[in-house]
Amino acid sequence: MVREIQSNHILKLKGGKYELTREDLFIETVAEAGFVAASDRGITVSLSLELTADLVQEGIVREVVRMVQNLRKDAGFAVEDRIEVSWDLDGKIEDAVRKFVTYFCEETLTVKIKDNLDKADHSGTLKINEKEFNIQLKKV
């Protein structure tokens, strides 16, 4: 019935005895539990609202990338400058960065993550989930 009204703009009932136009009806997309959905012009998109462990970790890494980019800016590094990084991350934050280390390095132009940096060019603090981590950057 929905397809018929959407394509023909008219819905015939009881063998044509009754006719409803698109304006006579309200068609609503209702998502299943745990999903959100929207429809427009005959297309319906549904998204899962479940936060998987991978999505949470990716979100953490994106936040770390944002913070490192801000530190790069504060240090006066050029956009194209390559850097080395040293930090004291631990737990879930460290696990997330290790899992998405390639993404982190590409986004921040990090060529190496070290335990310690000799003569860092800039240092700062990353605050993630109410915990602070020290970080050092060095232009290479």
C-alpha positions in Angstrom: 0.0 0.0 0.0 2.8 2.4 0.9 4.5 1.8 -2.5 1.3 2.3 -4.4 0.5 5.6 -2.8 4.1 6.8 -3.2 4.3 5.8 -6.9 0.8 6.5 -8.0 -0.1 9.3 -5.5 -3.5 7.6 -5.1 -4.7 4.5 -3.2 -7.8 2.8 -4.3 -9.8 0.8 -1.7 -12.8 -1.6 -2.0 -12.2 -2.1 -5.8 -12.0 1.7 -6.5 -15.0 2.7 -4.4 -12.8 4.8 -2.2 -9.7 6.8 -3.2 -7.1 8.3 -0.9 -4.4 10.7 -2.2 -1.0 11.2 -0.7 -2.2 14.3 1.1 -4.8 12.2 2.9 -2.3 10.0 4.5 0.6 10.4 7.0 3.3 7.8 6.4 5.7 7.5 9.3 9.0 5.6 9.5 9.3 3.9 12.8 12.7 2.4 13.7 13.1 -0.8 15.7 14.6 -0.6 19.2 18.3 0.3 19.1 18.0 2.0 15.7 17.1 5.4 14.3 15.5 5.8 10.9 14.6 8.5 8.5 12.8 8.5 5.1 12.6 10.9 2.3 11.8 10.7 -1.4 11.2 6.9 -1.2 14.5 6.1 0.5 14.8 5.0 4.1 18.0 5.0 6.0 18.4 3.2 9.3 21.4 3.5 11.7 22.3 1.3 14.6 22.7 3.2 17.9 24.9 0.5 19.4 28.3 1.6 20.4 30.7 -1.3 19.8 34.1 -1.5 21.4 35.7 -0.6 18.1 33.6 2.5 17.7 34.4 3.6 21.3 38.1 3.1 20.6 38.0 4.9 17.3 36.3 7.8 19.1 39.0 7.9 21.7 41.7 8.0 19.0 39.9 10.8 17.1 39.9 12.8 20.3 43.6 12.1 20.8 44.3 13.2 17.2 42.3 16.5 17.8 44.3 17.2 20.9 47.7 16.5 19.3 46.7 18.7 16.3 46.0 21.5 18.8 49.4 20.9 20.5 51.1 21.1 17.0 49.3 24.4 16.4 50.4 25.7 19.9 54.0 24.7 19.1 53.9 26.7 15.9 54.6 23.6 13.7 53.8 24.0 10.0 51.0 21.8 8.7 53.5 19.6 6.8 56.0 19.2 9.6 56.6 15.6 10.6 56.8 14.8 14.3 57.8 12.3 16.9 55.6 11.8 20.0 56.2 10.6 23.5 53.5 10.2 26.1 52.4 8.3 29.2 49.1 6.9 28.0 47.8 3.8 29.7 44.8 1.5 29.9 42.0 1.9 27.4 43.5 5.1 25.9 46.8 3.3 25.1 44.9 0.2 23.8 42.8 2.4 21.5 45.8 4.3 20.1 47.7 1.0 19.5 44.7 -0.4 17.6 44.4 2.7 15.4 48.1 3.7 15.4 48.2 3.9 11.6 45.3 6.3 11.5 46.8 8.4 14.4 50.2 8.6 12.6 48.7 9.6 9.3 46.4 12.3 10.8 49.1 13.9 13.0 52.1 13.3 10.6 53.8 11.3 13.4 56.7 9.3 12.1 57.6 7.6 15.5 56.1 7.1 18.9 58.9 6.9 21.5 59.1 6.1 25.2 61.1 9.3 25.7 62.1 12.3 23.6 65.4 14.1 24.0 64.9 17.8 23.7 61.2 17.9 22.9 60.1 21.0 21.0 56.8 21.2 22.8 55.0 19.5 25.7 51.5 19.5 27.0 48.8 17.6 28.7 46.0 15.5 27.2 42.9 15.3 29.3 40.8 12.3 28.4 37.9 10.9 30.5 38.9 13.1 33.5 42.5 11.7 33.4 45.5 13.7 32.4 48.4 12.4 30.3 51.7 14.1 29.6 52.8 14.4 25.9 55.9 15.7 24.2 56.3 16.6 20.5 59.5 16.9 18.5 59.7 18.2 15.0 61.9 15.9 12.7 
